Amino acid sequence: MSRERARRFAAVVIAAIIALIAVATHPPTEVQQLFNQPTPQSKTTSSPAITVLGQLAVKGRAPMTGYSRDQFGGEWGTENGCDTRNIILHRDLTETVVNDKCQVTKGVLSDPYTGKTIDFTRGADTSGAIQIDHVVAIGDAWQTGAQQLTKEQRVAMYNDPLELLAVDGPTNEKKGDGDAATWLPPNKSFRCTYVARQIAVKKKYSLWVTPAEKQAMSSVLSSCPGQTVPAS
């Protein structure tokens, strides 16, 4: 073999090794593309959150009669073969690693509820460190108008990215089905954004607020009068 042919052969071998390493450490191209599909976006809105809050009906809580998570589908939906939990993890975490099953196996979360940084590793004993929170708790939604929605609308709400955030697991469990009158994120700097997001979800799905809930939301927004609701 000539020196030139030997040099070319070595270059081919090195390129093959690099390609193998890339496949082993990164998701297959087609899987990564599922996450990189452009998501249709609504036009951004500049509506003040306090204004939209004033547009919501104010009523007492309906009873929990008939409530179950099955009323909202009970399971994550899928989009392009990826389930909602992993789509939100991929959206909210940085430095994500995705396997060929469209599952986020590693990543880093700047938790909005506590302000701390959480290193995520998928596993039976570790996945619970990060949970996907329904910003408007599903139980609260059921008591403030979701009973009147169709099953299809409730399933859409359950999987709506506007309604979902990746957050610290233990903190999310403390929230339970609480509304703004009974629970707010410990991270005070996130409360305006959190309340505005709840208002956007309630507006989108025609849910109401209780008098205590509206008062709590108004109190939070009084410290940030320029806060706007996010696009739906």
C-alpha angles and dihedrals in degrees: 000000000000121000091248093051090047090053091051092047091052091050091053092050092049091049090051092051092050090050092051091051091050092052091048095050102036133047117262112275094250092052093049089049090059089063092042095056108124111255116222107248129205118229109274114256130216095195110139111244091229090057093051090046088058089056094059120096116248117220142141122267120281116226120270090239111145094009122150133137087248086073085069095042094272093230137063116269123227133236121191088346095306121110122233095250093058093042090056092044089053091048098047103034127071129215089030124181116202127195128214090269092064091253123140104231100176138014147127125255127200093207111223094200098055104015092233129125116245125196108214126209121173114237145113092269099034111037092081091067086084122038132181107242125207098224090211099045112239092233090051090048090053090055095046104051110304090109087071093052122093119254088251091055092049091050089050090051092048090057100034112126088215088062096045136079132170105234145159107296101221092046091051090052090054089054092057110160093335123142126209091280093060105028138027129169113274086229098084093192089066098049097092092051091045095051092044089054091050089051091050092052093047091049093048094051098036094245122156134224128230119239091252091047093051091049091051092048092048090051092053093046092050087076092053109034091168093060112126131198116254121250114269 
